[in-house]
């Protein structure tokens, strides 16, 4: 928005606003991209976590993937119904289940990785490779810093 003198309003260039607006675009692109192939971002995150870290309990998967426990059950249910993950009792503790990715889940993950890459390409289209690396590095530093502060504060 421009002010009476035809200049951008000062609040519009605040980094917090720019991050928020960009995050909203990123979220929309990802949600639309995954929806176009009958998936959700949680499906991608959970399948990728299983592929990278191996079988785990739902609670452990939540910690590894950053998916809240209240969303984890529904996500595992959806993946299990589609034959992309299996849930079985943990032999060491029959009170909990262990979730494992299936062969179909690995194939689905590869297609979701392509979809995620396409979303990233669309989001970062105006940036060259060096700028993308720089942006990723800066965002990673910001997130690490604020995550440490939150951990220190006990949040």
PyMOL commands that set and color helices and strands:
alter all, ss='L'
color gray80, all
select helices_A, chain A and resi 10-13+15-36+41-53+58-65+69-81+103-123+129-152
alter helices_A, ss='H'
color red, helices_A
select strands_A, chain A and resi 56-57+85-90+93-101
alter strands_A, ss='S'
color yellow, strands_A
deselect
rebuild
show_as cartoon
